């Protein structure tokens, strides 16, 4: 069993986001894609908005046809929201089908 830390962790928002991204990379390499989606979404929300968001970049790289694009955006949102909220569509989530 781990011994609790007695020191406080003092970090900036950017440092916190970087720690989450580092953990997300490790999770990706481990195949824990649910953890990747959760941590990268949290990190993105902590960073300054100077650059386009990961979501915006995914949408840009997605299908150009309006109907297919709408479906693509729905799939991206579904995975993020399924992992983030208790309410909504239940059942198992196939992350590799989405990303």
Helices and strands as residue ranges (DSSP letters): H 13-30, H 33-46, H 54-61, H 66-84, H 95-98
